[in-house]
Amino acid sequence: MTPLPPYFFGYGSLVNTATHDYLDAQPAQLMGWRRRWCHTALRDVAFLTVEPAPQVQIDGLIAAVPGADWQALDAREFAYDRLTAEQQIRHGLPDQTEISFYAVPAKAQNQGSRLHPILLSYLDVVVQGHLQVFGEAGVADFFASTRGWDAPILNDRQAPRYPRHQILSAAEQQLVDHHLNQLKAQILS
């Protein structure tokens, strides 16, 4: 029997399979962590990471990394450390499957700001992925289980700065906007 390749757990843009071509993508949950918006000196904008949260679980996707070739994924996730998940991920694969996830080291995390906002084009991709995999309830859970919404959000939909941006339907845009309005998020033009 051929051994399974390693897998990664994605909780942000990697949930949107239009942003990558990794195979065998399937829903999974990461226990003991929650999402958080942060900024690091390695990137100009705020982006998602995870931080320990003992009583929290978040939805995401696992997908195979063929031949254990982490080079391309590590390059995409260059501001993060790759961590071994051990027993923290609930999934439908055999128990001995190697699964890793990415997190920004705590000492490198800073709060998003007007100089380092959340890109709406990035958030749109994340929400679109969660909607496709987990439905509207999954989108609501994404917003509720993510910290750092006090960072401003730059509305770059007309000229997306996120390199893997996707086109959203009017209904998808309205869903994102609805949740941002519920959060009273600060939107920058």
Rosetta constraint file for C-alpha pairs under 8 A:
AtomPair CA 4 CA 97 HARMONIC 6.72 0.50
AtomPair CA 5 CA 64 HARMONIC 6.11 0.50
AtomPair CA 5 CA 65 HARMONIC 6.12 0.50
AtomPair CA 5 CA 66 HARMONIC 5.78 0.50
AtomPair CA 5 CA 67 HARMONIC 6.26 0.50
AtomPair CA 5 CA 68 HARMONIC 6.13 0.50
AtomPair CA 5 CA 97 HARMONIC 7.74 0.50
AtomPair CA 5 CA 98 HARMONIC 7.62 0.50
AtomPair CA 6 CA 64 HARMONIC 5.92 0.50
AtomPair CA 6 CA 65 HARMONIC 5.61 0.50
AtomPair CA 6 CA 66 HARMONIC 7.40 0.50
AtomPair CA 6 CA 68 HARMONIC 5.92 0.50
AtomPair CA 6 CA 97 HARMONIC 6.52 0.50
AtomPair CA 6 CA 98 HARMONIC 4.83 0.50
AtomPair CA 6 CA 99 HARMONIC 5.79 0.50
AtomPair CA 6 CA 100 HARMONIC 7.83 0.50
AtomPair CA 7 CA 62 HARMONIC 6.08 0.50
AtomPair CA 7 CA 63 HARMONIC 5.20 0.50
AtomPair CA 7 CA 64 HARMONIC 4.30 0.50
AtomPair CA 7 CA 65 HARMONIC 5.43 0.50
AtomPair CA 7 CA 97 HARMONIC 7.50 0.50
AtomPair CA 7 CA 98 HARMONIC 6.18 0.50
AtomPair CA 7 CA 99 HARMONIC 4.63 0.50
AtomPair CA 7 CA 100 HARMONIC 6.43 0.50
AtomPair CA 8 CA 62 HARMONIC 5.30 0.50
AtomPair CA 8 CA 63 HARMONIC 5.65 0.50
AtomPair CA 8 CA 64 HARMONIC 6.63 0.50
AtomPair CA 8 CA 65 HARMONIC 7.06 0.50
AtomPair CA 8 CA 99 HARMONIC 5.24 0.50
AtomPair CA 8 CA 100 HARMONIC 4.77 0.50
AtomPair CA 8 CA 101 HARMONIC 5.52 0.50
AtomPair CA 9 CA 28 HARMONIC 7.63 0.50
AtomPair CA 9 CA 30 HARMONIC 7.95 0.50
AtomPair CA 9 CA 60 HARMONIC 6.59 0.50
AtomPair CA 9 CA 61 HARMONIC 5.54 0.50
AtomPair CA 9 CA 62 HARMONIC 4.36 0.50
AtomPair CA 9 CA 63 HARMONIC 6.88 0.50
AtomPair CA 9 CA 99 HARMONIC 6.74 0.50
AtomPair CA 9 CA 100 HARMONIC 6.11 0.50
AtomPair CA 9 CA 101 HARMONIC 4.99 0.50
AtomPair CA 9 CA 102 HARMONIC 7.88 0.50
AtomPair CA 10 CA 14 HARMONIC 4.88 0.50
AtomPair CA 10 CA 15 HARMONIC 5.73 0.50
AtomPair CA 10 CA 60 HARMONIC 5.46 0.50
AtomPair CA 10 CA 61 HARMONIC 5.26 0.50
AtomPair CA 10 CA 62 HARMONIC 6.24 0.50
AtomPair CA 10 CA 101 HARMONIC 6.62 0.50
AtomPair CA 10 CA 102 HARMONIC 7.78 0.50
AtomPair CA 11 CA 15 HARMONIC 5.94 0.50
AtomPair CA 11 CA 35 HARMONIC 7.78 0.50
AtomPair CA 11 CA 58 HARMONIC 7.52 0.50
AtomPair CA 11 CA 59 HARMONIC 6.61 0.50
AtomPair CA 11 CA 60 HARMONIC 4.41 0.50
AtomPair CA 11 CA 61 HARMONIC 6.65 0.50
AtomPair CA 12 CA 16 HARMONIC 7.82 0.50
AtomPair CA 12 CA 48 HARMONIC 6.51 0.50
AtomPair CA 12 CA 60 HARMONIC 7.43 0.50
AtomPair CA 12 CA 126 HARMONIC 5.24 0.50
AtomPair CA 13 CA 19 HARMONIC 7.12 0.50
AtomPair CA 13 CA 122 HARMONIC 7.29 0.50
AtomPair CA 13 CA 125 HARMONIC 5.96 0.50
AtomPair CA 13 CA 126 HARMONIC 4.61 0.50
AtomPair CA 13 CA 129 HARMONIC 7.14 0.50
AtomPair CA 14 CA 19 HARMONIC 6.66 0.50
AtomPair CA 14 CA 20 HARMONIC 7.13 0.50
AtomPair CA 14 CA 61 HARMONIC 7.32 0.50
AtomPair CA 14 CA 126 HARMONIC 7.71 0.50
AtomPair CA 14 CA 129 HARMONIC 7.95 0.50
AtomPair CA 15 CA 60 HARMONIC 5.86 0.50
AtomPair CA 15 CA 61 HARMONIC 5.40 0.50
AtomPair CA 15 CA 126 HARMONIC 6.78 0.50
AtomPair CA 15 CA 129 HARMONIC 5.13 0.50
AtomPair CA 15 CA 130 HARMONIC 6.42 0.50
AtomPair CA 15 CA 133 HARMONIC 7.78 0.50
AtomPair CA 16 CA 20 HARMONIC 7.81 0.50
AtomPair CA 16 CA 125 HARMONIC 6.52 0.50
AtomPair CA 16 CA 126 HARMONIC 6.35 0.50
AtomPair CA 16 CA 128 HARMONIC 6.67 0.50
AtomPair CA 16 CA 129 HARMONIC 3.76 0.50
AtomPair CA 16 CA 130 HARMONIC 7.07 0.50
AtomPair CA 16 CA 132 HARMONIC 7.86 0.50
AtomPair CA 17 CA 21 HARMONIC 6.91 0.50
AtomPair CA 17 CA 22 HARMONIC 7.92 0.50
AtomPair CA 17 CA 25 HARMONIC 7.77 0.50
AtomPair CA 17 CA 129 HARMONIC 7.01 0.50
AtomPair CA 18 CA 166 HARMONIC 7.79 0.50
AtomPair CA 19 CA 164 HARMONIC 5.81 0.50
AtomPair CA 19 CA 165 HARMONIC 7.94 0.50
AtomPair CA 22 CA 63 HARMONIC 5.90 0.50
AtomPair CA 22 CA 64 HARMONIC 6.03 0.50
AtomPair CA 22 CA 65 HARMONIC 6.58 0.50
AtomPair CA 22 CA 66 HARMONIC 7.98 0.50
AtomPair CA 23 CA 63 HARMONIC 5.70 0.50
AtomPair CA 23 CA 64 HARMONIC 5.44 0.50
AtomPair CA 23 CA 65 HARMONIC 7.60 0.50
AtomPair CA 24 CA 62 HARMONIC 7.76 0.50
AtomPair CA 24 CA 63 HARMONIC 5.24 0.50
AtomPair CA 24 CA 64 HARMONIC 5.91 0.50
AtomPair CA 25 CA 61 HARMONIC 6.14 0.50
AtomPair CA 25 CA 62 HARMONIC 5.46 0.50
AtomPair CA 25 CA 63 HARMONIC 4.21 0.50
AtomPair CA 25 CA 64 HARMONIC 7.11 0.50
AtomPair CA 26 CA 61 HARMONIC 5.32 0.50
AtomPair CA 26 CA 62 HARMONIC 5.52 0.50
AtomPair CA 26 CA 63 HARMONIC 6.57 0.50
AtomPair CA 27 CA 59 HARMONIC 7.19 0.50
AtomPair CA 27 CA 60 HARMONIC 5.86 0.50
AtomPair CA 27 CA 61 HARMONIC 4.51 0.50
AtomPair CA 27 CA 62 HARMONIC 6.37 0.50
AtomPair CA 27 CA 91 HARMONIC 7.18 0.50
AtomPair CA 27 CA 133 HARMONIC 7.27 0.50
AtomPair CA 28 CA 59 HARMONIC 6.01 0.50
AtomPair CA 28 CA 60 HARMONIC 5.46 0.50
AtomPair CA 28 CA 61 HARMONIC 5.33 0.50
AtomPair CA 28 CA 62 HARMONIC 6.20 0.50
AtomPair CA 28 CA 89 HARMONIC 6.75 0.50
AtomPair CA 28 CA 90 HARMONIC 5.61 0.50
AtomPair CA 28 CA 91 HARMONIC 4.85 0.50
AtomPair CA 28 CA 92 HARMONIC 7.71 0.50
AtomPair CA 29 CA 57 HARMONIC 6.35 0.50
AtomPair CA 29 CA 58 HARMONIC 5.46 0.50
AtomPair CA 29 CA 59 HARMONIC 4.55 0.50
AtomPair CA 29 CA 60 HARMONIC 5.87 0.50
AtomPair CA 29 CA 61 HARMONIC 7.70 0.50
AtomPair CA 29 CA 89 HARMONIC 5.48 0.50
AtomPair CA 29 CA 90 HARMONIC 5.11 0.50
AtomPair CA 29 CA 91 HARMONIC 6.86 0.50
AtomPair CA 30 CA 57 HARMONIC 5.42 0.50
AtomPair CA 30 CA 58 HARMONIC 5.37 0.50
AtomPair CA 30 CA 59 HARMONIC 6.55 0.50
AtomPair CA 30 CA 60 HARMONIC 7.43 0.50
AtomPair CA 30 CA 88 HARMONIC 5.68 0.50
AtomPair CA 30 CA 89 HARMONIC 4.52 0.50
AtomPair CA 30 CA 90 HARMONIC 6.50 0.50
AtomPair CA 31 CA 54 HARMONIC 7.51 0.50
AtomPair CA 31 CA 55 HARMONIC 7.73 0.50
AtomPair CA 31 CA 56 HARMONIC 6.14 0.50
AtomPair CA 31 CA 57 HARMONIC 4.26 0.50
AtomPair CA 31 CA 58 HARMONIC 6.69 0.50
AtomPair CA 31 CA 88 HARMONIC 5.14 0.50
AtomPair CA 31 CA 89 HARMONIC 6.11 0.50
AtomPair CA 31 CA 90 HARMONIC 7.60 0.50
AtomPair CA 32 CA 52 HARMONIC 5.82 0.50
AtomPair CA 32 CA 53 HARMONIC 4.89 0.50
AtomPair CA 32 CA 54 HARMONIC 4.17 0.50
AtomPair CA 32 CA 55 HARMONIC 5.85 0.50
AtomPair CA 32 CA 56 HARMONIC 5.21 0.50
AtomPair CA 32 CA 57 HARMONIC 5.81 0.50
AtomPair CA 32 CA 88 HARMONIC 7.05 0.50
AtomPair CA 33 CA 50 HARMONIC 6.02 0.50
AtomPair CA 33 CA 51 HARMONIC 5.41 0.50
AtomPair CA 33 CA 52 HARMONIC 4.39 0.50
AtomPair CA 33 CA 53 HARMONIC 4.59 0.50
AtomPair CA 33 CA 54 HARMONIC 6.59 0.50
AtomPair CA 33 CA 56 HARMONIC 5.89 0.50
AtomPair CA 33 CA 57 HARMONIC 6.11 0.50
AtomPair CA 33 CA 58 HARMONIC 7.07 0.50
AtomPair CA 34 CA 50 HARMONIC 5.25 0.50
AtomPair CA 34 CA 51 HARMONIC 5.58 0.50
AtomPair CA 34 CA 52 HARMONIC 6.48 0.50
AtomPair CA 34 CA 53 HARMONIC 5.89 0.50
AtomPair CA 34 CA 56 HARMONIC 6.26 0.50
AtomPair CA 34 CA 57 HARMONIC 6.67 0.50
AtomPair CA 34 CA 58 HARMONIC 6.24 0.50
AtomPair CA 34 CA 145 HARMONIC 6.32 0.50
AtomPair CA 34 CA 146 HARMONIC 6.32 0.50
AtomPair CA 34 CA 147 HARMONIC 7.75 0.50
AtomPair CA 35 CA 48 HARMONIC 6.38 0.50
AtomPair CA 35 CA 49 HARMONIC 5.62 0.50
AtomPair CA 35 CA 50 HARMONIC 4.33 0.50
AtomPair CA 35 CA 51 HARMONIC 6.47 0.50
AtomPair CA 35 CA 58 HARMONIC 7.69 0.50
AtomPair CA 35 CA 145 HARMONIC 6.64 0.50
AtomPair CA 35 CA 146 HARMONIC 4.61 0.50
AtomPair CA 35 CA 147 HARMONIC 6.25 0.50
AtomPair CA 36 CA 48 HARMONIC 5.58 0.50
AtomPair CA 36 CA 49 HARMONIC 5.36 0.50
AtomPair CA 36 CA 50 HARMONIC 5.61 0.50
AtomPair CA 36 CA 51 HARMONIC 6.82 0.50
AtomPair CA 36 CA 146 HARMONIC 5.32 0.50
AtomPair CA 36 CA 147 HARMONIC 4.49 0.50
AtomPair CA 36 CA 148 HARMONIC 5.56 0.50
AtomPair CA 37 CA 46 HARMONIC 6.08 0.50
AtomPair CA 37 CA 47 HARMONIC 5.30 0.50
AtomPair CA 37 CA 48 HARMONIC 4.64 0.50
AtomPair CA 37 CA 49 HARMONIC 6.28 0.50
AtomPair CA 37 CA 111 HARMONIC 7.37 0.50
AtomPair CA 37 CA 112 HARMONIC 6.99 0.50
AtomPair CA 37 CA 118 HARMONIC 7.78 0.50
AtomPair CA 37 CA 146 HARMONIC 7.52 0.50
AtomPair CA 37 CA 147 HARMONIC 6.32 0.50
AtomPair CA 37 CA 148 HARMONIC 4.92 0.50
AtomPair CA 37 CA 149 HARMONIC 7.10 0.50
AtomPair CA 37 CA 151 HARMONIC 7.61 0.50
AtomPair CA 38 CA 46 HARMONIC 5.03 0.50
AtomPair CA 38 CA 47 HARMONIC 5.57 0.50
AtomPair CA 38 CA 48 HARMONIC 6.26 0.50
AtomPair CA 38 CA 49 HARMONIC 6.81 0.50
AtomPair CA 38 CA 109 HARMONIC 5.70 0.50
AtomPair CA 38 CA 110 HARMONIC 5.50 0.50
AtomPair CA 38 CA 111 HARMONIC 5.15 0.50
AtomPair CA 38 CA 112 HARMONIC 5.53 0.50
AtomPair CA 38 CA 148 HARMONIC 7.18 0.50
AtomPair CA 39 CA 43 HARMONIC 6.90 0.50
AtomPair CA 39 CA 44 HARMONIC 7.52 0.50
AtomPair CA 39 CA 45 HARMONIC 6.13 0.50
AtomPair CA 39 CA 46 HARMONIC 4.33 0.50
AtomPair CA 39 CA 47 HARMONIC 6.36 0.50
AtomPair CA 39 CA 109 HARMONIC 5.83 0.50
AtomPair CA 39 CA 110 HARMONIC 4.91 0.50
AtomPair CA 39 CA 111 HARMONIC 5.74 0.50
AtomPair CA 39 CA 112 HARMONIC 5.30 0.50
AtomPair CA 39 CA 116 HARMONIC 6.66 0.50
AtomPair CA 40 CA 44 HARMONIC 7.72 0.50
AtomPair CA 40 CA 46 HARMONIC 7.56 0.50
AtomPair CA 40 CA 79 HARMONIC 7.55 0.50
AtomPair CA 40 CA 108 HARMONIC 5.77 0.50
AtomPair CA 40 CA 109 HARMONIC 5.44 0.50
AtomPair CA 40 CA 110 HARMONIC 5.86 0.50
AtomPair CA 41 CA 108 HARMONIC 7.54 0.50
AtomPair CA 42 CA 79 HARMONIC 6.02 0.50
AtomPair CA 43 CA 79 HARMONIC 7.39 0.50
AtomPair CA 44 CA 115 HARMONIC 7.86 0.50
AtomPair CA 44 CA 116 HARMONIC 5.70 0.50
AtomPair CA 45 CA 112 HARMONIC 7.27 0.50
AtomPair CA 45 CA 115 HARMONIC 7.67 0.50
AtomPair CA 45 CA 116 HARMONIC 4.28 0.50
AtomPair CA 45 CA 117 HARMONIC 5.23 0.50
AtomPair CA 45 CA 118 HARMONIC 5.98 0.50
AtomPair CA 45 CA 119 HARMONIC 7.05 0.50
AtomPair CA 46 CA 111 HARMONIC 7.73 0.50
AtomPair CA 46 CA 112 HARMONIC 5.18 0.50
AtomPair CA 46 CA 113 HARMONIC 7.91 0.50
AtomPair CA 46 CA 116 HARMONIC 5.61 0.50
AtomPair CA 46 CA 117 HARMONIC 5.33 0.50
AtomPair CA 46 CA 118 HARMONIC 4.78 0.50
AtomPair CA 46 CA 119 HARMONIC 7.44 0.50
AtomPair CA 46 CA 151 HARMONIC 7.88 0.50
AtomPair CA 47 CA 118 HARMONIC 6.31 0.50
AtomPair CA 49 CA 102 HARMONIC 7.46 0.50
AtomPair CA 49 CA 103 HARMONIC 5.22 0.50
AtomPair CA 49 CA 104 HARMONIC 5.84 0.50
AtomPair CA 50 CA 102 HARMONIC 7.95 0.50
AtomPair CA 50 CA 103 HARMONIC 5.59 0.50
AtomPair CA 50 CA 104 HARMONIC 7.37 0.50
AtomPair CA 51 CA 103 HARMONIC 7.54 0.50
AtomPair CA 51 CA 106 HARMONIC 7.81 0.50
AtomPair CA 56 CA 145 HARMONIC 7.96 0.50
AtomPair CA 58 CA 142 HARMONIC 7.65 0.50
AtomPair CA 58 CA 145 HARMONIC 7.18 0.50
AtomPair CA 59 CA 138 HARMONIC 7.73 0.50
AtomPair CA 59 CA 142 HARMONIC 7.85 0.50
AtomPair CA 60 CA 130 HARMONIC 7.80 0.50
AtomPair CA 62 CA 91 HARMONIC 7.97 0.50
AtomPair CA 62 CA 99 HARMONIC 7.92 0.50
AtomPair CA 65 CA 69 HARMONIC 6.24 0.50
AtomPair CA 65 CA 70 HARMONIC 6.76 0.50
AtomPair CA 70 CA 74 HARMONIC 5.76 0.50
AtomPair CA 71 CA 75 HARMONIC 6.14 0.50
AtomPair CA 72 CA 76 HARMONIC 6.28 0.50
AtomPair CA 73 CA 77 HARMONIC 6.13 0.50
AtomPair CA 74 CA 78 HARMONIC 5.70 0.50
AtomPair CA 74 CA 82 HARMONIC 7.69 0.50
AtomPair CA 77 CA 102 HARMONIC 7.31 0.50
AtomPair CA 79 CA 104 HARMONIC 6.47 0.50
AtomPair CA 80 CA 102 HARMONIC 5.57 0.50
AtomPair CA 80 CA 103 HARMONIC 5.05 0.50
AtomPair CA 80 CA 104 HARMONIC 4.41 0.50
AtomPair CA 80 CA 105 HARMONIC 6.96 0.50
AtomPair CA 81 CA 102 HARMONIC 5.51 0.50
AtomPair CA 81 CA 103 HARMONIC 5.47 0.50
AtomPair CA 81 CA 104 HARMONIC 5.95 0.50
AtomPair CA 81 CA 105 HARMONIC 6.70 0.50
AtomPair CA 82 CA 100 HARMONIC 6.36 0.50
AtomPair CA 82 CA 101 HARMONIC 5.63 0.50
AtomPair CA 82 CA 102 HARMONIC 4.53 0.50
AtomPair CA 82 CA 103 HARMONIC 6.66 0.50
AtomPair CA 83 CA 100 HARMONIC 5.33 0.50
AtomPair CA 83 CA 101 HARMONIC 5.35 0.50
AtomPair CA 83 CA 102 HARMONIC 5.94 0.50
AtomPair CA 83 CA 103 HARMONIC 7.26 0.50
AtomPair CA 84 CA 98 HARMONIC 7.62 0.50
AtomPair CA 84 CA 99 HARMONIC 6.20 0.50
AtomPair CA 84 CA 100 HARMONIC 4.37 0.50
AtomPair CA 84 CA 101 HARMONIC 6.55 0.50
AtomPair CA 85 CA 89 HARMONIC 6.45 0.50
AtomPair CA 85 CA 98 HARMONIC 7.80 0.50
AtomPair CA 85 CA 99 HARMONIC 5.60 0.50
AtomPair CA 85 CA 100 HARMONIC 5.09 0.50
AtomPair CA 85 CA 101 HARMONIC 6.51 0.50
AtomPair CA 86 CA 98 HARMONIC 7.47 0.50
AtomPair CA 86 CA 99 HARMONIC 7.06 0.50
AtomPair CA 89 CA 99 HARMONIC 7.95 0.50
AtomPair CA 93 CA 97 HARMONIC 6.69 0.50
AtomPair CA 104 CA 108 HARMONIC 6.73 0.50
AtomPair CA 104 CA 109 HARMONIC 6.65 0.50
AtomPair CA 105 CA 109 HARMONIC 6.69 0.50
AtomPair CA 111 CA 148 HARMONIC 7.43 0.50
AtomPair CA 111 CA 151 HARMONIC 6.95 0.50
AtomPair CA 112 CA 116 HARMONIC 5.22 0.50
AtomPair CA 112 CA 117 HARMONIC 5.46 0.50
AtomPair CA 112 CA 118 HARMONIC 7.06 0.50
AtomPair CA 112 CA 148 HARMONIC 7.76 0.50
AtomPair CA 112 CA 150 HARMONIC 7.93 0.50
AtomPair CA 112 CA 151 HARMONIC 4.73 0.50
AtomPair CA 112 CA 152 HARMONIC 7.10 0.50
AtomPair CA 113 CA 117 HARMONIC 5.29 0.50
AtomPair CA 113 CA 151 HARMONIC 5.43 0.50
AtomPair CA 113 CA 152 HARMONIC 6.12 0.50
AtomPair CA 114 CA 151 HARMONIC 7.57 0.50
AtomPair CA 114 CA 152 HARMONIC 6.07 0.50
AtomPair CA 117 CA 151 HARMONIC 6.15 0.50
AtomPair CA 117 CA 152 HARMONIC 5.18 0.50
AtomPair CA 117 CA 153 HARMONIC 5.35 0.50
AtomPair CA 117 CA 154 HARMONIC 5.93 0.50
AtomPair CA 118 CA 122 HARMONIC 7.51 0.50
AtomPair CA 118 CA 123 HARMONIC 7.42 0.50
AtomPair CA 118 CA 151 HARMONIC 6.77 0.50
AtomPair CA 118 CA 152 HARMONIC 6.26 0.50
AtomPair CA 118 CA 153 HARMONIC 4.61 0.50
AtomPair CA 118 CA 154 HARMONIC 6.03 0.50
AtomPair CA 119 CA 123 HARMONIC 6.40 0.50
AtomPair CA 119 CA 153 HARMONIC 5.82 0.50
AtomPair CA 119 CA 154 HARMONIC 5.09 0.50
AtomPair CA 119 CA 155 HARMONIC 6.66 0.50
AtomPair CA 119 CA 156 HARMONIC 6.58 0.50
AtomPair CA 119 CA 161 HARMONIC 7.30 0.50
AtomPair CA 119 CA 162 HARMONIC 6.99 0.50
AtomPair CA 120 CA 124 HARMONIC 5.90 0.50
AtomPair CA 120 CA 153 HARMONIC 6.07 0.50
AtomPair CA 120 CA 154 HARMONIC 5.76 0.50
AtomPair CA 120 CA 155 HARMONIC 5.18 0.50
AtomPair CA 120 CA 156 HARMONIC 5.94 0.50
AtomPair CA 120 CA 157 HARMONIC 6.59 0.50
AtomPair CA 121 CA 125 HARMONIC 6.46 0.50
AtomPair CA 121 CA 155 HARMONIC 7.46 0.50
AtomPair CA 121 CA 156 HARMONIC 6.08 0.50
AtomPair CA 121 CA 157 HARMONIC 5.65 0.50
AtomPair CA 121 CA 160 HARMONIC 5.60 0.50
AtomPair CA 121 CA 161 HARMONIC 6.90 0.50
AtomPair CA 121 CA 162 HARMONIC 5.78 0.50
AtomPair CA 121 CA 165 HARMONIC 5.76 0.50
AtomPair CA 121 CA 166 HARMONIC 7.68 0.50
AtomPair CA 122 CA 126 HARMONIC 6.43 0.50
AtomPair CA 122 CA 162 HARMONIC 5.57 0.50
AtomPair CA 122 CA 164 HARMONIC 7.88 0.50
AtomPair CA 122 CA 165 HARMONIC 6.42 0.50
AtomPair CA 123 CA 127 HARMONIC 6.13 0.50
AtomPair CA 124 CA 128 HARMONIC 5.97 0.50
AtomPair CA 124 CA 165 HARMONIC 7.81 0.50
AtomPair CA 124 CA 166 HARMONIC 7.69 0.50
AtomPair CA 124 CA 168 HARMONIC 7.35 0.50
AtomPair CA 124 CA 173 HARMONIC 7.32 0.50
AtomPair CA 124 CA 176 HARMONIC 6.78 0.50
AtomPair CA 125 CA 129 HARMONIC 6.23 0.50
AtomPair CA 125 CA 164 HARMONIC 7.94 0.50
AtomPair CA 125 CA 165 HARMONIC 6.15 0.50
AtomPair CA 125 CA 166 HARMONIC 6.08 0.50
AtomPair CA 126 CA 130 HARMONIC 6.34 0.50
AtomPair CA 127 CA 131 HARMONIC 5.99 0.50
AtomPair CA 127 CA 139 HARMONIC 6.20 0.50
AtomPair CA 127 CA 142 HARMONIC 7.90 0.50
AtomPair CA 127 CA 176 HARMONIC 6.90 0.50
AtomPair CA 128 CA 132 HARMONIC 6.20 0.50
AtomPair CA 128 CA 168 HARMONIC 7.29 0.50
AtomPair CA 128 CA 172 HARMONIC 6.76 0.50
AtomPair CA 129 CA 133 HARMONIC 6.24 0.50
AtomPair CA 130 CA 134 HARMONIC 5.38 0.50
AtomPair CA 130 CA 135 HARMONIC 6.67 0.50
AtomPair CA 130 CA 138 HARMONIC 6.07 0.50
AtomPair CA 130 CA 139 HARMONIC 5.67 0.50
AtomPair CA 130 CA 142 HARMONIC 7.63 0.50
AtomPair CA 131 CA 135 HARMONIC 4.30 0.50
AtomPair CA 131 CA 136 HARMONIC 5.66 0.50
AtomPair CA 131 CA 138 HARMONIC 6.50 0.50
AtomPair CA 131 CA 139 HARMONIC 5.75 0.50
AtomPair CA 133 CA 138 HARMONIC 7.91 0.50
AtomPair CA 134 CA 138 HARMONIC 4.57 0.50
AtomPair CA 134 CA 139 HARMONIC 7.12 0.50
AtomPair CA 135 CA 139 HARMONIC 6.53 0.50
AtomPair CA 136 CA 140 HARMONIC 6.26 0.50
AtomPair CA 137 CA 141 HARMONIC 6.16 0.50
AtomPair CA 138 CA 142 HARMONIC 6.08 0.50
AtomPair CA 139 CA 143 HARMONIC 6.45 0.50
AtomPair CA 140 CA 144 HARMONIC 6.17 0.50
AtomPair CA 140 CA 179 HARMONIC 7.56 0.50
AtomPair CA 141 CA 145 HARMONIC 5.81 0.50
AtomPair CA 142 CA 146 HARMONIC 6.14 0.50
AtomPair CA 143 CA 179 HARMONIC 7.19 0.50
AtomPair CA 149 CA 183 HARMONIC 7.47 0.50
AtomPair CA 149 CA 185 HARMONIC 6.64 0.50
AtomPair CA 150 CA 185 HARMONIC 6.73 0.50
AtomPair CA 150 CA 186 HARMONIC 7.42 0.50
AtomPair CA 151 CA 185 HARMONIC 7.97 0.50
AtomPair CA 151 CA 186 HARMONIC 7.51 0.50
AtomPair CA 152 CA 185 HARMONIC 6.82 0.50
AtomPair CA 152 CA 186 HARMONIC 4.94 0.50
AtomPair CA 152 CA 187 HARMONIC 5.90 0.50
AtomPair CA 152 CA 188 HARMONIC 6.68 0.50
AtomPair CA 153 CA 185 HARMONIC 7.27 0.50
AtomPair CA 153 CA 186 HARMONIC 6.13 0.50
AtomPair CA 153 CA 187 HARMONIC 4.82 0.50
AtomPair CA 153 CA 188 HARMONIC 5.84 0.50
AtomPair CA 154 CA 187 HARMONIC 5.88 0.50
AtomPair CA 154 CA 188 HARMONIC 4.64 0.50
AtomPair CA 154 CA 189 HARMONIC 6.10 0.50
AtomPair CA 155 CA 187 HARMONIC 6.45 0.50
AtomPair CA 155 CA 188 HARMONIC 5.88 0.50
AtomPair CA 155 CA 189 HARMONIC 5.40 0.50
AtomPair CA 156 CA 160 HARMONIC 4.96 0.50
AtomPair CA 156 CA 161 HARMONIC 6.59 0.50
AtomPair CA 156 CA 189 HARMONIC 7.48 0.50
AtomPair CA 160 CA 165 HARMONIC 6.63 0.50
AtomPair CA 161 CA 165 HARMONIC 7.77 0.50
AtomPair CA 168 CA 172 HARMONIC 5.67 0.50
AtomPair CA 168 CA 173 HARMONIC 6.10 0.50
AtomPair CA 169 CA 173 HARMONIC 6.30 0.50
AtomPair CA 170 CA 174 HARMONIC 6.12 0.50
AtomPair CA 171 CA 175 HARMONIC 6.19 0.50
AtomPair CA 172 CA 176 HARMONIC 6.41 0.50
AtomPair CA 173 CA 177 HARMONIC 6.12 0.50
AtomPair CA 174 CA 178 HARMONIC 5.90 0.50
AtomPair CA 175 CA 179 HARMONIC 6.43 0.50
AtomPair CA 176 CA 180 HARMONIC 6.30 0.50
AtomPair CA 177 CA 181 HARMONIC 6.05 0.50
AtomPair CA 178 CA 182 HARMONIC 6.25 0.50
AtomPair CA 179 CA 183 HARMONIC 6.30 0.50
AtomPair CA 180 CA 184 HARMONIC 6.10 0.50
AtomPair CA 180 CA 185 HARMONIC 5.35 0.50
AtomPair CA 181 CA 185 HARMONIC 6.26 0.50
